[in-house]
């Protein structure tokens, strides 16, 4: 059993910013766990610009923003990085059980920060009726396929929901040769940033149908088309408005769910509707010495705000270890 | 003629109103910072976009290296630029910021790697 002062679960922007801030405050024994093979988290697949305008006064892409932190983390002797490490269990005495290739380890930390991010909401959660053919992907998964694996998810695409990831993917797919037929949004206006509506949809004349919903996905082996209808302000289908859009792929971009199963497992007070731990102030959970940072605690629009707040959480963890909080 | 547009210089997404004559901007309002004026003038007179895509990197620890242009290029040439980027292959370790192509497409822009990989 190893016993570091501070364990941080997740090495995306939140985990790395928290680790560096705790180090800056004087924590000397930090263990940073990451289930992927690389540092950087979701930023690695966000290859578009628009990151860092506040934090660095620079227009970075996601990987470039991550690189600012990766270089510092890798150079810090106080921070031990453990890649391909999956935290599978968390107990109230702050013991983490971790899976690594070929082994299982127990780590008992004096303080823990969960920077575990989010997963995507899926088709089943909206839900969209119809068949269950291949070709229905959460938008962020499609982003990973394209930007990390080099796979094009489909040729003709309809995007359900106008979250930022869906908008970014509309542009990405179009530039890579796919045809994006439409974005279908239940709400009266886009859920994404206005700049993304402009530069990802309007730039390519991709129609955004607000107050519409996909009523059915058709196709046996592969998606063949979707049925769409307009809805009224009570979200009921408006009669006579139904139409079909042929497509081989449907991307789902309808929001994110914070990943906090480990905190819940250890008995932290939870807001089960948001799937976030109840915090009495930024990042401070109901379990002493256990903190939450980044999108796991609260879904942010901008990574600049994630790293700013995560630094404060890293400082709070240090204050706890010093016995002043 | 009045033209309305949303500034995409930063995520504040200011709603701008431009007074346009003969495809030339006479005045701008609605911007919260000087970037808005620069953006509106450029967007109406000659729209530019930064290109980001990926290039193949056989033999490196990741399959693809994300890339960007160091400056924006004319919007109507984005598709052509993507096709050109796809012809590039990286076989040696690369650092974020490394220049992969000088004077890309003879547009006086550089294509740069945005991720470090061995």
Interface residues (C-beta under 8 A of the other chain):
Chain A: X37 X38 X44 X47 X48 X49 X50 X53 X59 X60 X61 X62 X63 X64 X67 X70 X146 X147 X148 X149 X150 X175 X176 X193 X194 X195 X197 X198 X199 X203 X301 X302
Chain B: X5 X6 X7 X8 X10 X11 X13 X15 X49 X50 X52 X53 X54 X56 X61 X62 X63 X64 X66 X68 X75 X78 X79 X82 X96 X97 X114 X115 X116
